[in-house]
Amino acid sequence: MHSPQPHLETRTSDDWPSELYRVLKAANVRQMSYVPDAGHSQLIRMFSADRDVTTNVRTTEEEGVAIAAGAWLGGQRSVLLMQSSGVGNCINMLSLSAIGRFPLLMLVTMRGEWAEFNPWQVPMSRATQPSLEAIGLKVMRAETPEDLVETVESAASLAYDCDQQIAVLIGQRLIGKKKW
């Protein structure tokens, strides 16, 4: 069931998910894949409410890479949302985008960095950027709401206009301390 589209004119640093939604809509993103993640929850809700966007909830992150390839081959742009722990799950599948040279835009919320309570998140946090770079993705990072919006705008241009594979790492401090 779709609810009304969010109001796109709100622009505050506290409302960076709405700004990301606006940026991705302006980039003509029509498909969004994700594994549920609290850091992306507001953006997931916005895309899920949008009748013009197909949202795909996945059980593993690598399925989102294949969906991005299919979307591009079908003439649509997509974005893949995941947590840093999911990067380890899809590292081999990322060769599809690297070898196939199709656009890939990933927004990765970081865990295991700032005010982390779960020690299991720390190793993949340390390996996220080097792993992505080793497979051939360009990695961009944002720590503030303002930087994040500009970085995603730039990443979308690079991905969709230049057929690049881009991962934007969203710093854990920006998302806030996860509470259980």
Beta strands, then each sheet from edge to edge (+ up, - down):
strand 1: 29-34
strand 2: 54-57
strand 3: 77-83
strand 4: 104-109
strand 5: 138-142
strand 6: 165-170
sheet 1: 2+ 1+ 3+ 4+ 6+ 5+
end
